[in-house]
């Protein structure tokens, strides 16, 4: 299955997309997400795909802001 088909919903966004939009290395962002403690129910290999406006989306934005500042 291609990435485009999996993430095709316009109401969802990935960590990679969020990082690239702000000029942050996606691997660095995903590492910061894992280390943030804001996602305790996330399993090791879960994909970082969230719905716009969700709690996880807002938490991801908070982590991204810390990397930018």
DALINCOR-V301615 format. One record per residue. N is the residue number from 1. SS is DSSP state (H for helix, E for strand, C for the rest). Layout:
BEGIN
n->{N	N}
ss->{SS	SS}
END
This chain:
BEGIN
n->{1	2	3	4	5	6	7	8	9	10	11	12	13	14	15	16	17	18	19	20	21	22	23	24	25	26	27	28	29	30	31	32	33	34	35	36	37	38	39	40	41	42	43	44	45	46	47	48	49	50	51	52	53	54	55	56	57	58	59	60	61	62	63	64	65	66	67	68	69}
ss->{C	C	H	H	H	H	C	C	C	C	C	E	E	E	H	H	H	H	H	H	H	C	C	C	C	H	H	H	H	H	H	H	H	H	H	C	C	C	C	C	C	C	C	C	C	C	C	C	E	E	E	C	C	C	H	H	H	H	H	H	H	H	H	H	H	H	H	H	C}
END
